[in-house]
Amino acid sequence: MGHVEQTNSKQTVGTVSDSGSGFLSFGVFRLTEQVSYHLYRRETDMRMSFDSLCGIVKNELGRTVGGEEAYVFINRHHTHLKLLVHNGSGFTLMYHRLDRGTFTIPVFDLDSRSVHLRIDALLQLLGTVRLR
């Protein structure tokens, strides 16, 4: 099968390759400027998976997971983070758990249900950890 790259007009979504053994490997979702990131402001139970997180997006945010949008969820202790995205052919859920410390959450209006993050703010969120 060789190497197949799945792309759309704006970004590389991932890669699929077959090493000859019948085992398929998929590339990692790339964080790009073309994606609109939304940080859900309430604490999230990290046992939730695809369907439950999509339910939050639909029922609480009034949005649909898809297109060029991704949703960021953080637990109560700010030690776990999930990022949910749909690339047109399926869902990707990235999960990041800190070994120590907490994520530094950006300041935003507490009356809003989510806050729009630019790529630099998301990368800062992922890179700024407060040690306890």
C-alpha positions in Angstrom: 0.0 0.0 0.0 2.9 2.3 0.5 2.4 5.8 2.0 -0.9 7.6 1.7 -1.3 11.2 2.9 -4.8 12.4 3.8 -5.2 16.1 3.1 -7.8 18.7 2.6 -7.4 22.1 1.1 -6.0 23.7 4.3 -4.1 21.3 6.4 -2.5 17.8 6.6 -4.8 15.8 8.7 -2.6 12.7 9.1 -0.8 10.0 7.3 -1.6 6.3 6.8 1.1 3.8 5.9 1.4 0.1 5.7 4.8 -1.3 6.6 4.1 -4.5 4.6 3.0 -6.4 7.8 -0.6 -5.5 7.4 -0.3 -3.0 10.3 -1.6 0.5 9.6 -0.2 3.5 11.4 -1.9 6.9 11.6 -0.1 10.2 11.9 -0.8 12.6 14.8 -3.2 15.4 14.5 -1.3 18.7 14.0 -2.1 21.8 15.9 -2.4 24.5 13.2 -3.7 28.1 12.8 -6.5 26.9 10.4 -8.3 25.2 13.3 -10.5 27.2 15.7 -9.9 26.0 19.3 -12.6 26.3 22.0 -11.8 25.9 25.7 -14.8 24.6 27.6 -14.9 26.6 30.8 -16.4 24.0 33.2 -14.5 21.2 34.7 -14.8 18.0 32.8 -14.8 14.4 34.0 -11.9 12.8 32.2 -13.7 9.5 32.0 -15.8 11.0 29.2 -14.9 9.8 25.7 -16.0 10.8 22.2 -19.8 10.6 22.5 -20.0 12.3 25.9 -17.7 15.1 24.9 -19.6 15.6 21.6 -22.7 15.8 23.8 -21.2 18.7 25.8 -20.3 20.5 22.5 -23.8 20.0 21.1 -26.0 20.4 24.2 -24.1 23.0 26.2 -22.2 25.0 23.6 -24.8 24.7 20.8 -22.1 23.7 18.3 -21.2 20.6 16.2 -17.9 18.9 16.3 -16.5 19.0 12.8 -14.9 21.2 10.2 -12.1 23.4 11.3 -12.9 23.4 15.0 -11.4 21.6 18.0 -12.6 21.5 21.6 -10.4 21.6 24.7 -11.6 20.1 28.0 -9.8 20.3 31.4 -10.5 18.5 34.7 -11.3 20.1 38.0 -7.7 19.9 39.3 -6.2 21.3 36.0 -4.0 18.2 35.7 -5.6 16.5 32.7 -6.5 17.9 29.3 -8.4 16.4 26.3 -8.6 17.9 22.8 -11.5 16.7 20.6 -11.5 17.2 16.8 -13.3 15.6 13.8 -11.3 15.5 10.6 -14.1 14.6 8.2 -13.5 10.8 8.4 -13.5 10.3 12.1 -12.8 11.7 15.6 -9.4 12.2 17.2 -9.2 12.6 21.0 -5.8 13.7 22.4 -5.3 13.2 26.1 -2.6 14.9 28.1 -2.0 14.1 31.8 0.6 16.0 33.7 3.0 14.1 36.0 3.1 17.0 38.3 1.9 20.6 38.5 -1.2 22.1 36.9 -2.1 23.8 33.7 -2.4 27.6 33.8 -5.8 28.4 32.6 -6.2 31.7 30.7 -8.4 34.4 32.2 -11.8 34.7 30.5 -15.4 35.8 31.1 -16.9 33.4 33.6 -20.4 34.0 32.1 -19.3 32.4 28.8 -19.6 28.7 28.2 -16.3 28.5 26.3 -13.5 30.8 25.2 -12.0 30.9 21.7 -8.2 30.2 21.8 -5.8 31.1 19.1 -3.1 28.6 18.4 -0.5 30.6 20.4 -2.8 30.7 23.4 -3.4 26.9 23.1 0.3 26.2 22.9 0.9 28.5 25.9 -1.7 26.6 27.8 -0.1 23.3 26.9 3.4 24.7 27.8 2.6 26.6 31.0 2.5 24.4 34.1 2.4 25.6 37.6 4.4 23.4 40.0 2.8 22.9 43.4 
